[in-house]
């Protein structure tokens, strides 16, 4: 009888642990879904910023601007492009982390969500 009681206690502990793990998985999946959309938006707007900066540089080269000012403005535009590219790179890295959270959460919670 004691063996059965011990087995039941062990089974209850395992069930409690699995429930906690499932809850944590659901929580992680929820966070991943909430982060994904704003993160995609940041990446998209940064890519647009690079396109706009490229257009700006093109306009600078065709305008009637003194060479020293043109060089200075081109330097600023180059820095803007580097900053936007850094945001994009970091955004994709964060996106991979977010996507990596989902398979772990599905193992524990049975969810089939996929971020695209």
C-alpha positions as CSV (number, residue, x, y, z in Angstrom):
1,X,0.0,0.0,0.0
2,X,2.9,2.4,0.8
3,X,4.4,1.7,-2.6
4,X,1.1,2.7,-4.3
5,X,0.9,5.9,-2.2
6,X,4.5,6.8,-3.1
7,X,3.7,6.1,-6.8
8,X,0.7,8.4,-6.6
9,X,2.7,11.2,-5.0
10,X,5.3,10.8,-7.6
11,X,2.7,10.9,-10.4
12,X,1.1,14.0,-8.8
13,X,4.5,15.8,-8.7
14,X,5.2,14.9,-12.3
15,X,1.7,16.1,-13.4
16,X,2.2,19.4,-11.5
17,X,5.6,19.9,-13.2
18,X,4.1,19.2,-16.6
19,X,1.3,21.7,-16.0
20,X,3.8,24.4,-14.9
21,X,5.9,23.7,-18.0
22,X,2.9,23.9,-20.2
23,X,1.8,27.2,-18.7
24,X,5.3,28.6,-19.2
25,X,5.2,27.4,-22.8
26,X,1.9,29.1,-23.4
27,X,3.3,32.3,-21.8
28,X,6.4,32.2,-24.1
29,X,4.2,31.7,-27.1
30,X,2.1,34.6,-26.2
31,X,5.1,36.9,-25.7
32,X,6.5,35.7,-29.1
33,X,3.2,36.6,-30.8
34,X,3.0,40.0,-29.2
35,X,6.6,40.9,-30.1
36,X,6.5,39.6,-33.7
37,X,4.2,42.3,-35.3
38,X,6.0,45.4,-33.9
39,X,9.3,43.9,-34.7
40,X,8.3,43.2,-38.3
41,X,7.1,46.8,-38.5
42,X,10.4,48.2,-37.2
43,X,12.3,46.1,-39.8
44,X,10.0,47.2,-42.6
45,X,10.2,50.9,-41.7
46,X,14.0,50.7,-41.5
47,X,14.2,49.2,-45.0
48,X,12.0,52.0,-46.2
49,X,14.4,54.5,-44.5
50,X,17.3,53.0,-46.5
51,X,15.4,53.4,-49.7
52,X,14.5,57.0,-48.9
53,X,18.1,57.8,-47.9
54,X,19.3,56.3,-51.2
55,X,16.8,58.5,-53.1
56,X,18.1,61.5,-51.0
57,X,21.7,60.8,-52.0
58,X,20.7,60.5,-55.7
59,X,18.9,63.9,-55.4
60,X,22.0,65.5,-53.7
61,X,24.2,64.4,-56.6
62,X,21.9,66.1,-59.2
63,X,21.2,69.3,-57.2
64,X,23.0,72.6,-57.4
65,X,24.7,72.2,-54.0
66,X,28.3,73.3,-53.3
67,X,30.7,70.4,-53.2
68,X,31.6,70.8,-49.5
69,X,28.0,70.8,-48.5
70,X,27.2,67.9,-50.8
71,X,30.1,65.9,-49.2
72,X,28.8,66.7,-45.7
73,X,25.2,65.8,-46.6
74,X,26.3,62.5,-48.2
75,X,28.3,61.7,-45.1
76,X,25.2,62.2,-43.0
77,X,23.1,60.1,-45.4
78,X,25.7,57.3,-45.3
79,X,25.5,57.3,-41.5
80,X,21.7,57.2,-41.6
81,X,21.9,54.1,-43.9
82,X,24.4,52.4,-41.6
83,X,22.1,53.0,-38.6
84,X,19.1,51.8,-40.5
85,X,21.0,48.6,-41.6
86,X,22.0,48.0,-38.0
87,X,18.4,48.2,-36.9
88,X,17.4,45.8,-39.6
89,X,20.2,43.3,-38.7
90,X,19.3,43.5,-35.0
91,X,15.6,43.2,-35.8
92,X,16.2,40.0,-37.8
93,X,18.3,38.6,-35.0
94,X,15.5,39.4,-32.5
95,X,13.0,37.9,-34.9
96,X,15.0,34.6,-34.9
97,X,15.0,34.5,-31.1
98,X,11.2,35.1,-31.1
99,X,10.7,32.3,-33.7
100,X,12.9,30.1,-31.7
101,X,10.6,30.5,-28.7
102,X,7.7,28.9,-30.5
103,X,9.0,25.3,-31.0
104,X,9.9,25.1,-27.3
105,X,6.5,26.4,-26.3
106,X,4.7,23.9,-28.7
107,X,6.5,21.0,-27.1
108,X,4.9,21.9,-23.8
109,X,1.6,23.4,-24.7
110,X,0.6,21.6,-27.9
111,X,0.3,24.9,-29.8
112,X,0.8,24.9,-33.6
113,X,1.2,28.7,-34.2
114,X,3.8,29.6,-36.7
115,X,5.1,33.2,-37.1
116,X,5.5,34.3,-40.7
